[in-house]
């Protein structure tokens, strides 16, 4: 048939013409190989990823261990200057990684900072701190105008004793631990219920500062001494004054009862020590000899002797002699020479054979009463030794210093001498110490400080307790109960920054 329609034409393909069609044929064998190849690549990538994660984990662990070792070293370096910081750094080392160095740092830091509790809450200097006779509570007195009661085991504050209108100087418990008496700059002593803190009585009558107040050993009387040159004895059943002790010509700085409660001894800036009948106020004896203020006096356990010490008011007006007096005759039977500066405290041992004294010459001295000889001494670090006293059994002496540390001294005649050395140094306060006292069982001491805190310290049994702890976790748990603060921002920048 002829073509029509111009240039657009259609061509019919003849049945006899050959048409080539290209077709791709899929081989099942090749598809399986591709799948296997993909699996191998996936497995390789997975192994590579696992290896990377493992390498990263190992690297992180290595870095954590290195950090732990570095912090452990920092903790060891901080032990002497700041034991609490050393413990905080040891804790950080243990948290970074449980390395042998971290465990050792924790054990060493705990031994060097045996604090049981830090009593925080006062806003100014703590001037006195004492355990109750039953050992359950601690009382503190502060320049902030308050006294406080604390749980001795946990350090928790139980009561804030508010009522004084000026700084509080001393605290003292009744023999049954149910009452507390405080002395204040506001010219009063006040009596409080323990542990509620309820005010029981306000003991007025003094015209100037009440320097201290204490209960008699039988709880029948309260003695208060004042800068108004007098002391007063009051009946605890009525709180009325039964005797006013008048005779000193200058302020009375201290006073204590005899062991049987029948006598009172007072010391004064007038250079005399006086003994009085507690119930009547009658003068029993006037001990003269010091050329300056008498700073401390106390009875021997049998009540037959009194020991006192003198102050150094100026370089030319100084009498650091310690004297032991016979109560009956009123004579100085022994003079103890050795201190080169004012004496701050003097106390008999429980058996009456020894006397311990502290001085501005930065020493604690132990004296034998029978010979009057200084048989041992401990020197302070950088400042005056403030107070020293024997434990109930005479096995230890606790002393505190204005350099901010305390010493627990095990003297040569003590049966405890073989247990871990003869001297324990307690560091942690950031200012000088004002007071120190043993717990009734002798296992703890409490210290008061110009830094506004009191601290309860463990002085026996800690080494055995640590020996029973076998893991870093157990050590960390114990350490967590011993620190009273966290690292400061400055300390974090110094020790924790990368």
C-alpha positions as CSV (number, residue, x, y, z in Angstrom):
1,X,0.0,0.0,0.0
2,X,1.4,3.5,-0.9
3,X,2.5,5.8,1.9
4,X,0.3,8.9,2.5
5,X,0.1,11.8,5.1
6,X,3.2,13.7,4.1
7,X,6.5,13.3,6.0
8,X,5.2,11.4,9.1
9,X,5.3,7.7,8.2
10,X,4.8,4.4,10.0
11,X,6.8,1.4,9.2
12,X,5.4,-2.0,9.8
13,X,7.9,-4.6,10.9
14,X,7.8,-7.6,8.9
15,X,7.3,-10.9,10.6
16,X,10.5,-11.9,8.9
17,X,12.7,-9.2,10.4
18,X,14.8,-10.1,13.5
19,X,14.6,-7.8,16.6
20,X,17.5,-8.0,19.1
21,X,16.2,-7.7,22.8
22,X,18.9,-7.3,25.6
23,X,17.9,-9.0,28.8
24,X,19.9,-9.1,32.2
25,X,19.7,-12.4,33.9
26,X,20.2,-12.5,37.7
27,X,22.4,-15.2,39.0
28,X,21.2,-16.5,42.5
29,X,24.8,-17.3,43.4
30,X,25.9,-13.7,43.0
31,X,23.1,-12.4,45.2
32,X,24.1,-14.7,48.1
33,X,27.7,-13.5,47.8
34,X,26.6,-9.9,48.1
35,X,24.5,-10.6,51.2
36,X,27.5,-12.4,52.8
37,X,29.7,-9.5,52.0
38,X,27.4,-7.1,53.6
39,X,27.2,-9.3,56.7
40,X,31.0,-9.4,56.9
41,X,31.2,-5.6,56.6
42,X,28.5,-5.2,59.3
43,X,30.3,-7.6,61.6
44,X,33.6,-5.8,61.0
45,X,32.0,-2.5,61.8
46,X,30.4,-3.9,65.0
47,X,33.7,-5.3,66.1
48,X,35.4,-2.0,65.4
49,X,32.7,-0.2,67.4
50,X,33.0,-2.7,70.3
51,X,36.8,-2.3,70.2
52,X,36.4,1.5,70.3
53,X,34.0,1.3,73.2
54,X,36.3,-1.1,75.0
55,X,39.3,1.2,74.3
56,X,37.3,4.2,75.5
57,X,36.2,2.3,78.7
58,X,39.8,1.3,79.4
59,X,41.0,4.8,78.8
60,X,38.3,6.3,81.1
61,X,39.2,3.8,83.8
62,X,42.9,4.5,83.4
63,X,42.1,8.3,83.6
64,X,39.9,7.7,86.7
65,X,42.6,5.6,88.3
66,X,45.2,8.3,87.6
67,X,42.9,10.9,89.0
68,X,42.3,8.8,92.1
69,X,46.1,8.4,92.6
70,X,46.7,12.1,92.2
71,X,43.9,13.0,94.7
72,X,45.3,10.4,97.1
73,X,48.7,12.1,96.9
74,X,47.1,15.5,97.5
75,X,45.3,14.1,100.6
76,X,48.6,12.9,102.1
77,X,50.2,16.3,101.5
78,X,47.3,18.0,103.3
79,X,47.4,15.8,106.4
80,X,49.4,18.1,108.6
81,X,48.1,21.5,107.7
82,X,44.4,20.6,107.3
83,X,43.3,17.0,108.2
84,X,39.7,17.6,107.4
85,X,40.7,18.7,103.8
86,X,42.8,15.6,103.6
87,X,39.8,13.4,104.4
88,X,37.7,15.3,101.9
89,X,40.3,14.7,99.2
90,X,40.7,11.0,100.1
91,X,36.9,10.7,99.7
92,X,37.1,12.3,96.3
93,X,40.0,9.9,95.4
94,X,37.9,6.9,96.4
95,X,34.9,8.1,94.4
96,X,37.1,8.6,91.3
97,X,38.3,5.0,91.5
98,X,38.7,2.3,94.1
99,X,42.5,2.2,93.9
100,X,44.9,0.9,96.6
101,X,46.1,4.4,97.0
102,X,42.7,5.8,97.7
103,X,42.0,3.1,100.3
104,X,45.3,3.9,102.0
105,X,44.6,7.6,101.9
106,X,41.2,7.1,103.5
107,X,42.6,5.0,106.3
108,X,45.4,7.4,107.0
109,X,43.1,10.4,106.9
110,X,40.6,8.8,109.2
111,X,43.3,8.0,111.7
112,X,44.7,11.6,111.5
113,X,41.2,13.2,111.8
114,X,39.4,11.2,114.4
115,X,36.5,13.6,114.7
116,X,33.2,12.1,115.7
117,X,31.1,15.2,115.2
118,X,31.5,18.9,114.3
119,X,29.1,21.0,116.3
120,X,28.1,23.9,114.1
121,X,25.5,26.6,114.8
122,X,27.1,29.3,117.0
123,X,27.8,32.5,115.2
124,X,30.8,33.5,117.3
125,X,33.6,32.0,119.5
126,X,32.8,28.9,121.5
127,X,34.3,29.6,125.0
128,X,33.5,26.4,126.7
129,X,32.3,22.8,125.9
130,X,31.6,19.9,128.3
131,X,30.0,16.5,128.3
132,X,27.2,15.7,130.6
133,X,28.0,13.3,133.5
134,X,25.9,10.6,131.8
135,X,27.8,11.2,128.5
136,X,24.6,11.7,126.4
137,X,24.8,15.4,125.7
138,X,27.4,18.1,125.1
139,X,26.8,21.7,126.2
140,X,28.6,24.7,124.6
141,X,28.9,28.4,125.6
142,X,29.5,31.2,123.1
143,X,30.3,34.8,122.7
144,X,27.1,35.0,120.5
145,X,25.1,35.1,123.7
146,X,23.7,31.6,123.6
147,X,24.4,28.2,125.0
148,X,23.5,25.1,123.1
149,X,22.8,21.4,123.9
150,X,23.9,18.7,121.5
151,X,23.5,15.0,121.1
152,X,26.9,13.6,121.9
153,X,26.6,10.6,119.6
154,X,25.3,12.3,116.5
155,X,26.3,15.9,116.9
156,X,22.7,17.0,116.4
157,X,21.6,20.2,118.2
158,X,19.0,19.5,120.8
159,X,18.3,23.0,122.1
160,X,19.4,26.6,121.8
161,X,19.4,28.3,125.2
162,X,18.4,31.9,124.7
163,X,18.0,34.3,127.6
164,X,21.4,35.9,128.3
165,X,21.8,39.4,127.1
166,X,25.6,39.2,126.5
167,X,28.3,36.6,125.8
168,X,28.3,33.3,127.7
169,X,31.6,32.2,129.2
170,X,31.0,28.8,130.8
171,X,28.7,25.8,131.1
172,X,28.5,23.2,133.8
173,X,26.1,20.2,134.4
174,X,24.5,19.1,137.6
175,X,25.8,15.7,138.8
176,X,22.6,14.0,137.6
177,X,22.8,15.6,134.1
178,X,19.3,17.0,134.4
179,X,20.3,20.7,134.8
180,X,22.9,23.1,133.2
181,X,24.2,26.3,134.7
182,X,25.7,29.1,132.4
183,X,27.7,32.2,133.3
184,X,27.6,35.4,131.4
185,X,28.9,38.9,130.8
186,X,25.3,40.1,131.5
187,X,26.0,39.8,135.3
188,X,23.8,36.7,135.7
189,X,24.1,32.9,135.9
190,X,21.2,30.9,134.5
191,X,19.9,27.4,135.1
192,X,18.4,25.3,132.3
193,X,16.6,22.0,132.0
194,X,18.4,19.3,130.0
195,X,17.7,18.3,127.3
196,X,14.7,20.6,126.7
197,X,16.6,23.8,127.2
198,X,13.8,25.3,129.3
199,X,15.0,28.1,131.6
200,X,14.7,27.1,135.2
201,X,16.2,30.1,137.1
202,X,18.0,33.4,136.7
203,X,20.7,33.9,139.3
204,X,21.2,37.6,139.8
205,X,22.9,39.6,142.5
206,X,26.3,40.2,141.0
207,X,27.2,43.7,139.9
208,X,29.7,42.8,137.1
209,X,30.5,39.9,134.8
210,X,29.9,36.3,136.1
211,X,33.1,34.6,135.1
212,X,32.0,31.0,135.9
213,X,29.3,28.9,137.6
214,X,29.4,25.3,138.7
215,X,27.3,22.8,140.8
216,X,28.7,21.2,143.9
217,X,29.6,17.5,143.7
218,X,26.4,16.5,145.5
219,X,24.2,18.9,143.5
220,X,23.1,20.8,146.6
221,X,24.7,24.2,145.7
222,X,25.7,26.4,142.7
223,X,28.8,28.6,143.0
224,X,29.1,31.7,140.8
225,X,32.3,33.9,140.7
226,X,32.3,37.5,139.5
227,X,34.5,40.4,138.4
228,X,32.7,42.3,141.2
229,X,35.3,40.7,143.7
230,X,32.7,38.3,145.1
231,X,31.5,34.7,144.8
232,X,28.0,33.5,145.7
233,X,26.8,30.1,146.9
234,X,23.1,29.3,146.2
235,X,20.8,26.5,147.4
236,X,19.6,24.5,144.4
237,X,16.2,23.7,146.1
238,X,15.3,27.4,146.2
239,X,18.0,29.2,144.1
240,X,18.5,31.6,146.9
241,X,21.9,32.8,148.0
242,X,23.1,31.1,151.2
243,X,26.5,32.7,151.3
244,X,28.3,35.6,149.7
245,X,32.1,35.2,149.7
246,X,33.6,38.6,150.3
247,X,37.3,39.3,150.9
248,X,39.0,39.5,147.5
249,X,40.1,43.0,146.6
250,X,39.9,42.4,142.8
251,X,37.9,40.4,140.4
252,X,37.4,36.7,141.1
253,X,38.3,34.7,138.0
254,X,37.6,31.1,139.1
255,X,36.3,28.9,141.8
256,X,35.7,25.2,142.6
257,X,34.2,23.0,145.3
258,X,36.2,20.5,147.3
259,X,35.5,16.8,146.5
260,X,33.1,16.6,149.5
261,X,31.4,19.9,148.6
262,X,32.1,21.4,152.0
263,X,34.7,23.9,150.9
264,X,35.1,26.4,148.1
265,X,38.4,27.7,146.7
266,X,38.5,31.0,144.7
267,X,41.3,32.7,142.8
268,X,41.6,36.4,142.1
269,X,43.5,39.1,140.3
270,X,44.5,40.4,143.7
271,X,47.1,37.7,143.9
272,X,45.4,35.6,146.6
273,X,43.7,32.2,146.7
274,X,41.0,31.9,149.4
275,X,39.2,28.9,150.9
276,X,35.7,29.2,152.3
277,X,33.0,27.2,154.0
278,X,30.4,26.6,151.3
279,X,27.4,26.7,153.5
280,X,28.3,29.8,155.6
281,X,30.8,31.8,153.5
282,X,33.3,31.7,156.5
283,X,36.9,32.2,155.4
284,X,39.0,29.1,156.1
285,X,42.3,30.2,154.7
286,X,44.0,32.9,152.6
287,X,47.0,31.7,150.5
288,X,49.3,34.5,149.5
289,X,52.6,34.3,147.7
290,X,51.9,35.0,144.0
291,X,53.0,38.5,143.0
292,X,50.5,38.6,140.1
293,X,47.0,37.3,139.4
294,X,46.2,33.7,140.4
295,X,45.0,32.0,137.3
296,X,43.9,28.5,138.4
297,X,43.3,26.5,141.6
298,X,41.9,23.1,142.4
299,X,41.7,20.6,145.2
300,X,43.5,17.2,145.3
301,X,41.2,14.2,145.2
302,X,41.4,13.8,149.0
303,X,40.7,17.5,149.5
304,X,43.8,18.0,151.6
305,X,45.9,20.0,149.1
306,X,45.3,22.8,146.6
307,X,47.4,23.6,143.6
308,X,47.5,27.0,141.9
309,X,49.4,28.9,139.3
310,X,50.3,32.5,138.6
311,X,50.1,34.8,135.6
312,X,52.6,37.0,133.8
313,X,50.9,40.4,133.4
314,X,54.0,42.2,132.0
315,X,57.6,41.1,131.5
316,X,58.6,42.6,134.8
317,X,55.5,41.5,136.7
318,X,55.6,37.8,136.2
319,X,55.3,34.8,138.5
320,X,55.0,31.4,136.7
321,X,55.5,29.4,139.9
322,X,53.1,26.6,140.6
323,X,52.4,26.1,144.3
324,X,50.8,23.3,146.3
325,X,49.2,24.3,149.5
326,X,48.1,22.4,152.6
327,X,44.5,23.2,153.2
328,X,44.6,22.8,157.0
329,X,47.8,24.7,157.7
330,X,47.5,27.2,154.9
331,X,51.2,26.8,154.0
332,X,52.8,26.3,150.6
333,X,54.3,22.8,151.0
334,X,55.8,22.5,147.5
335,X,56.8,25.0,144.8
336,X,57.1,23.8,141.2
337,X,59.6,25.7,139.1
338,X,60.1,25.3,135.4
339,X,57.6,27.3,133.5
340,X,58.9,30.5,132.0
341,X,55.6,32.3,131.3
342,X,52.2,32.5,132.9
343,X,50.4,29.4,134.1
344,X,47.0,28.9,132.6
345,X,45.7,25.7,134.3
346,X,46.7,23.2,137.0
347,X,45.1,19.9,137.9
348,X,45.8,16.8,140.1
349,X,45.8,13.3,138.7
350,X,43.0,11.0,140.1
351,X,45.3,9.4,142.5
352,X,46.8,12.7,143.7
353,X,50.4,11.7,142.9
354,X,50.9,14.0,139.9
355,X,50.0,17.5,138.8
356,X,49.7,18.7,135.1
357,X,50.0,22.3,134.2
358,X,49.8,24.4,131.0
359,X,51.6,27.7,130.3
360,X,52.0,30.6,127.9
361,X,55.5,29.2,127.4
362,X,53.9,26.7,125.0
363,X,54.4,23.6,127.2
364,X,52.4,21.1,129.2
365,X,54.4,19.9,132.2
366,X,53.9,16.8,134.4
367,X,55.0,17.1,138.0
368,X,55.5,14.5,140.7
369,X,53.9,15.8,143.9
370,X,56.1,13.9,146.3
371,X,59.3,15.4,144.9
372,X,58.1,18.6,143.2
373,X,60.1,17.6,140.1
374,X,59.0,18.1,136.5
375,X,59.2,14.6,135.1
376,X,57.9,15.2,131.6
377,X,56.7,17.8,129.2
378,X,55.0,18.3,125.9
379,X,55.7,21.4,123.8
380,X,53.0,23.1,121.8
381,X,53.4,24.0,118.1
382,X,53.1,27.8,117.8
383,X,51.2,29.2,120.8
384,X,50.3,29.0,124.4
385,X,48.9,25.8,126.0
386,X,45.5,26.7,127.4
387,X,44.2,23.9,129.5
388,X,45.1,20.3,130.5
389,X,43.4,17.6,132.6
390,X,43.6,13.9,133.3
391,X,41.2,11.3,132.2
392,X,39.2,9.7,135.0
393,X,41.7,6.8,135.3
394,X,44.8,8.9,134.9
395,X,45.8,7.0,131.8
396,X,45.6,10.0,129.5
397,X,46.1,13.8,129.6
398,X,44.2,16.0,127.3
399,X,45.6,19.5,126.5
400,X,44.5,22.3,124.2
401,X,46.4,25.1,122.6
402,X,45.8,28.5,121.1
403,X,47.5,27.2,117.9
404,X,44.3,25.4,117.1
405,X,45.3,21.8,118.0
406,X,44.8,19.5,120.9
407,X,47.1,16.9,122.4
408,X,46.2,13.6,123.9
409,X,49.2,12.6,125.9
410,X,49.8,9.1,127.3
411,X,52.4,9.7,130.1
412,X,55.1,7.2,130.9
413,X,53.4,5.9,134.1
414,X,50.2,5.2,132.2
415,X,49.2,1.5,131.6
416,X,48.0,2.7,128.1
417,X,51.5,3.7,127.1
418,X,52.0,0.7,124.8
419,X,48.8,1.2,122.9
420,X,49.8,3.2,119.8
421,X,52.4,5.6,121.0
422,X,52.4,8.3,123.6
423,X,51.0,11.4,121.8
424,X,48.0,12.0,119.6
425,X,47.6,15.4,117.9
426,X,44.1,16.5,117.0
427,X,43.9,19.0,114.2
428,X,41.0,20.4,112.4
429,X,39.9,23.7,114.1
430,X,40.8,26.8,112.1
431,X,41.5,29.0,115.2
432,X,42.8,28.7,118.7
433,X,41.2,26.4,121.3
434,X,39.5,27.6,124.4
435,X,38.6,24.4,126.3
436,X,38.9,20.7,126.3
437,X,37.1,17.9,128.3
438,X,36.9,14.1,128.4
439,X,33.7,12.2,128.1
440,X,32.8,10.3,131.3
441,X,34.1,7.0,129.9
442,X,37.3,8.6,128.5
443,X,36.7,7.4,124.9
444,X,36.0,10.9,123.6
445,X,37.1,14.5,124.1
446,X,35.3,17.7,123.2
447,X,37.1,20.9,122.2
448,X,35.8,24.5,121.9
449,X,37.4,27.0,119.6
450,X,37.6,30.7,118.6
451,X,36.4,29.4,115.1
452,X,32.8,29.2,116.4
453,X,32.6,25.4,116.5
454,X,33.1,22.6,119.0
455,X,34.3,19.2,117.9
456,X,33.9,15.7,119.4
457,X,36.9,13.5,118.9
458,X,37.4,9.8,119.2
459,X,40.6,9.1,121.2
460,X,40.4,5.3,121.8
461,X,39.3,2.4,119.6
462,X,39.5,4.0,116.2
463,X,42.5,1.9,115.0
464,X,40.6,-1.3,115.9
465,X,37.5,0.0,114.2
466,X,39.3,0.7,110.9
467,X,40.9,-2.7,111.0
468,X,37.4,-4.2,110.8
469,X,36.5,-2.3,107.7
470,X,37.7,-4.2,104.6
471,X,36.3,-2.2,101.6
472,X,36.6,1.3,100.2
473,X,32.8,1.5,100.4
474,X,32.9,0.9,104.2
475,X,35.6,3.4,104.7
476,X,33.7,6.0,102.6
477,X,30.6,5.4,104.7
478,X,32.6,6.1,107.9
479,X,34.3,9.1,106.4
480,X,30.9,10.6,105.5
481,X,30.0,10.8,109.2
482,X,33.2,12.6,110.1
483,X,33.4,15.6,107.8
484,X,31.5,18.7,108.7
485,X,31.7,20.5,105.4
486,X,32.2,20.1,101.6
487,X,35.0,21.2,99.4
488,X,34.9,25.0,98.9
489,X,34.7,26.4,95.4
490,X,38.4,27.4,95.6
491,X,39.3,23.9,96.7
492,X,37.4,22.4,93.9
493,X,39.2,24.6,91.4
494,X,42.5,23.7,92.9
495,X,42.1,19.9,93.2
496,X,39.2,18.8,90.9
497,X,39.7,21.0,87.8
498,X,41.2,19.2,84.8
